[in-house]
Amino acid sequence: MKKIILFIALCLVNLRLYSQYKEFHPGEIWKDNKGIHINAHGGGVLYHHGTYYWYGENKSENSNNALVGVMCYSSQDLYNWKNEGVALEVSDSKESPIVRGCIIERPKVIFNERSRKFVMYFHLELLDKGYAAANVGIAIADSPTGKFTFLKNSRVNAGKYPLDMTKEQKESTSTVADFKDWWTPEWRKAVEDGLFVRRDFMGGQMSRDMTLFVDDDNKAYHIYSSEDNLTLQIAELTDDYLNYTGRYVRVAPGGHNEAPSVFKKEGTYFMITSGCTGWDPNAARLFTSDSIFGPWKQHSNPCNGDGADLTFNSQSTYILPVAGKKDAFIFMADRWKPKKPSDGRYVWLPIKFENGLPVLGWLDQWGLNVFN
Ligand code: DGJ
């Protein structure tokens, strides 16, 4: 009898751990199926065969460097997440670009219908080099939970000019050495005209904060902060998602955007970004376009109400379309805790639309029924 009671008690505890949430609680501790705060920062979500997979940076208590790798969690209802372990592990070999202690940020995973492979892109900074490398890392797996195999890292589109740079801009002889001081009006104009694109032409464009976007025709794009974080770039990927086609554009030259997140609704592309203030929050920015390659138009801050100036104390990372619900998108953001990185919080909010544009407002708690 005692054994049966113990068994039932254990089942009830498990049940509670597995389905403890019935709503989102932005900014609060969010426990996984093991009762531990989810460790998937700067993340993105892939929906595959009825399951959501959340990939993100594993952060430790006292370091932002990658000591573990990229985590994966799975969920059926978006509220309750099962820890699927480390999808991409850092390496113990000093020869590896993803050696333990490097910086891995903002991993995103997409599924390639043709190759049936899961492809991960992430921002990679090499060990002990600060944020100088500004590389993209690419990894691949047969299953959504991995393990992912690291393939390569590099800058983006070496030897290629963006589609939207004029002949004059490409042939300009102005170089970084011509500017003793940064942030002057002349320097800003030169940056807008592609000063850093030309500087990085041979070695490839810088790539830091990033996301991936798969369009309706299955073409995929890498969207990243480039040119010393001053300009976003959008680069088309090859059909296997493992390389660049060489076609890319610049967005908001000199606009200083980080944390890009993109979604598409009724033929319009929407992008929400942040400004550049390190781990501190700032006001979100909103852009729209009729084509992924632009031109992109900037609108005012999409956030409304208390906390709108600081994106509710968070920074965008991904916009998640809710499966099976029309025009239902979740804004995913990080509330960074640089002094205790693993304590970083997740701010997920529903996107509402007013006059055709996304609007974000704070909610202490909310459920998917807001989309009904
Ligand atoms: C802000 C970026 O959005 C983060 O991903 C990270 O790179 C920090 N800056 C580092 O300061």
Residues whose N, C-alpha, C, O or C-beta is under 5 A from the ligand:
A	BS01	DGJ	E105 D209 E258 A259 G278 W279
